[in-house]
Amino acid sequence: MTAYLLDTSALLTLRDDEPGAARVAELLEQAQAGTVRCFGSFISLMEGLYRVWRDEGEAAGRLAYEQCLALPVAWMHETPDLLKR
């Protein structure tokens, strides 16, 4: 199965409906259907929260974070072994 790693710019592109948002949405629809897998890093969650919070305020940042968690994305979180590398 094909896999994609969605970085912070892909997530913000989707959120802000920038050029490329349709492609990100298409990948997420395919992930929801089970034909591809989408992954995301905990760093992207943190960056998205920070950037939206900085630009639009705390409530918007927290909403953006929750919206990311609701996506059909397998989130890769930090582990002690990963952080030691």
Short mmCIF file of the C-alpha atoms (twelve columns), coordinates in Angstrom:
data_MODEL
# 
_entry.id   MODEL 
# 
loop_
_atom_site.group_PDB 
_atom_site.id 
_atom_site.type_symbol 
_atom_site.label_atom_id 
_atom_site.label_alt_id 
_atom_site.label_comp_id 
_atom_site.label_asym_id 
_atom_site.label_seq_id 
_atom_site.Cartn_x 
_atom_site.Cartn_y 
_atom_site.Cartn_z 
_atom_site.pdbx_PDB_model_num 
ATOM 1  C CA . MET A 1  0.000   0.000  0.000  1 
ATOM 2  C CA . THR A 2  1.283   3.464  -0.855 1 
ATOM 3  C CA . ALA A 3  2.125   5.656  2.118  1 
ATOM 4  C CA . TYR A 4  2.461   9.432  2.435  1 
ATOM 5  C CA . LEU A 5  4.003   11.580 5.145  1 
ATOM 6  C CA . LEU A 6  2.076   14.818 5.571  1 
ATOM 7  C CA . ASP A 7  4.320   17.563 6.890  1 
ATOM 8  C CA . THR A 8  3.342   20.838 8.524  1 
ATOM 9  C CA . SER A 9  3.110   22.693 5.230  1 
ATOM 10 C CA . ALA A 10 0.688   20.108 3.813  1 
ATOM 11 C CA . LEU A 11 -1.540  20.376 6.883  1 
ATOM 12 C CA . LEU A 12 -1.535  24.180 6.848  1 
ATOM 13 C CA . THR A 13 -2.127  24.204 3.082  1 
ATOM 14 C CA . LEU A 14 -5.253  22.124 3.630  1 
ATOM 15 C CA . ARG A 15 -6.415  24.252 6.557  1 
ATOM 16 C CA . ASP A 16 -5.915  27.540 4.735  1 
ATOM 17 C CA . ASP A 17 -7.191  26.244 1.366  1 
ATOM 18 C CA . GLU A 18 -3.981  27.219 -0.393 1 
ATOM 19 C CA . PRO A 19 -2.768  25.872 -3.752 1 
ATOM 20 C CA . GLY A 20 -2.254  22.139 -3.264 1 
ATOM 21 C CA . ALA A 21 -5.076  21.761 -0.735 1 
ATOM 22 C CA . ALA A 22 -7.119  19.674 -3.163 1 
ATOM 23 C CA . ARG A 23 -4.267  17.157 -3.476 1 
ATOM 24 C CA . VAL A 24 -3.912  16.867 0.302  1 
ATOM 25 C CA . ALA A 25 -7.690  16.420 0.620  1 
ATOM 26 C CA . GLU A 26 -7.589  13.737 -2.085 1 
ATOM 27 C CA . LEU A 27 -4.901  11.805 -0.190 1 
ATOM 28 C CA . LEU A 28 -6.910  12.035 3.016  1 
ATOM 29 C CA . GLU A 29 -10.037 10.784 1.233  1 
ATOM 30 C CA . GLN A 30 -8.021  7.839  -0.075 1 
ATOM 31 C CA . ALA A 31 -6.693  7.192  3.436  1 
ATOM 32 C CA . GLN A 32 -10.251 7.231  4.782  1 
ATOM 33 C CA . ALA A 33 -11.195 4.689  2.105  1 
ATOM 34 C CA . GLY A 34 -8.204  2.524  3.028  1 
ATOM 35 C CA . THR A 35 -6.454  2.695  -0.348 1 
ATOM 36 C CA . VAL A 36 -3.406  4.630  0.926  1 
ATOM 37 C CA . ARG A 37 -1.908  5.363  4.333  1 
ATOM 38 C CA . CYS A 38 -1.139  8.850  5.582  1 
ATOM 39 C CA . PHE A 39 1.312   9.502  8.381  1 
ATOM 40 C CA . GLY A 40 2.150   12.617 10.352 1 
ATOM 41 C CA . SER A 41 4.765   13.515 12.932 1 
ATOM 42 C CA . PHE A 42 4.179   14.878 16.419 1 
ATOM 43 C CA . ILE A 43 6.464   17.731 15.355 1 
ATOM 44 C CA . SER A 44 3.929   18.737 12.682 1 
ATOM 45 C CA . LEU A 45 1.181   18.762 15.307 1 
ATOM 46 C CA . MET A 46 3.306   21.034 17.500 1 
ATOM 47 C CA . GLU A 47 4.291   23.327 14.625 1 
ATOM 48 C CA . GLY A 48 0.726   23.656 13.399 1 
ATOM 49 C CA . LEU A 49 -0.534  24.455 16.896 1 
ATOM 50 C CA . TYR A 50 2.199   27.044 17.401 1 
ATOM 51 C CA . ARG A 51 1.859   28.751 14.023 1 
ATOM 52 C CA . VAL A 52 -1.937  29.057 14.133 1 
ATOM 53 C CA . TRP A 53 -1.846  30.145 17.805 1 
ATOM 54 C CA . ARG A 54 0.780   32.782 17.007 1 
ATOM 55 C CA . ASP A 55 -1.115  34.139 13.989 1 
ATOM 56 C CA . GLU A 56 -4.751  33.711 15.078 1 
ATOM 57 C CA . GLY A 57 -4.814  33.188 18.833 1 
ATOM 58 C CA . GLU A 58 -5.025  30.358 21.324 1 
ATOM 59 C CA . ALA A 59 -8.552  29.169 20.493 1 
ATOM 60 C CA . ALA A 60 -7.769  28.894 16.780 1 
ATOM 61 C CA . GLY A 61 -4.519  27.067 17.527 1 
ATOM 62 C CA . ARG A 62 -6.208  24.536 19.761 1 
ATOM 63 C CA . LEU A 63 -8.984  24.020 17.196 1 
ATOM 64 C CA . ALA A 64 -6.420  23.434 14.434 1 
ATOM 65 C CA . TYR A 65 -4.698  20.859 16.647 1 
ATOM 66 C CA . GLU A 66 -7.966  18.997 17.307 1 
ATOM 67 C CA . GLN A 67 -8.844  19.093 13.611 1 
ATOM 68 C CA . CYS A 68 -5.502  17.492 12.768 1 
ATOM 69 C CA . LEU A 69 -6.114  14.712 15.283 1 
ATOM 70 C CA . ALA A 70 -9.467  13.992 13.607 1 
ATOM 71 C CA . LEU A 71 -7.851  13.365 10.205 1 
ATOM 72 C CA . PRO A 72 -7.317  9.803  8.925  1 
ATOM 73 C CA . VAL A 73 -3.610  10.090 9.736  1 
ATOM 74 C CA . ALA A 74 -1.441  7.707  11.738 1 
ATOM 75 C CA . TRP A 75 0.419   10.073 14.053 1 
ATOM 76 C CA . MET A 76 3.969   9.135  14.974 1 
ATOM 77 C CA . HIS A 77 4.749   10.339 18.483 1 
ATOM 78 C CA . GLU A 78 8.040   10.693 20.271 1 
ATOM 79 C CA . THR A 79 9.541   7.775  22.126 1 
ATOM 80 C CA . PRO A 80 12.583  7.723  24.393 1 
ATOM 81 C CA . ASP A 81 14.512  5.727  21.780 1 
ATOM 82 C CA . LEU A 82 13.623  8.161  19.002 1 
ATOM 83 C CA . LEU A 83 14.637  11.146 21.097 1 
ATOM 84 C CA . LYS A 84 18.032  9.586  21.913 1 
ATOM 85 C CA . ARG A 85 19.005  9.218  18.235 1 
# 
